[in-house]
Amino acid sequence: MHPIVWFDIPTDNMERAQKFYGKLFGWKFDQMPGMEYWHMHLGGKAGLTDGGMGKRQNPQHGITTYVGVPSVSRFITKLKKLGGKVCMPKTAVPGHGYFAICLDTEKNAFALWEPNTKAK
């Protein structure tokens, strides 16, 4: 099984979104150094560890769910064979891992996530 390991919430108004989720669920937010992106501390709610919040990118319509896999590259190959598409190729998050944004056969977006502290 490959668990959901992270999710991103796109925002148009960061302050409004943080106030909403903070008051609704008690989530805490820390800005990532040098980025317009905030780490959301969820306290283990809903079986997830954490998530992130950043400015909406066009065309980004909803929450992106990240599924943990042992190799983004291998899963991209598998995804393409099954009729899925890659919207954003394998990308490093330095010191944390790699991700790729994909579409399933129904045009739903999701991401693959490969933890790797040596990612550059």
Buried (B, 14 or more C-beta within 10 A) or exposed (E): EEEBBBBBBBBEEBEEBBEBBEEEEEBBBEEEEEEEBBBBBBEEEEEBEBBBBBEBEEEBEEEBBBBBBEBBBEBBEEBEEEEBEBBEEBEBBEEBBBBBBBBEEEEEBBBBBBEBEEBE
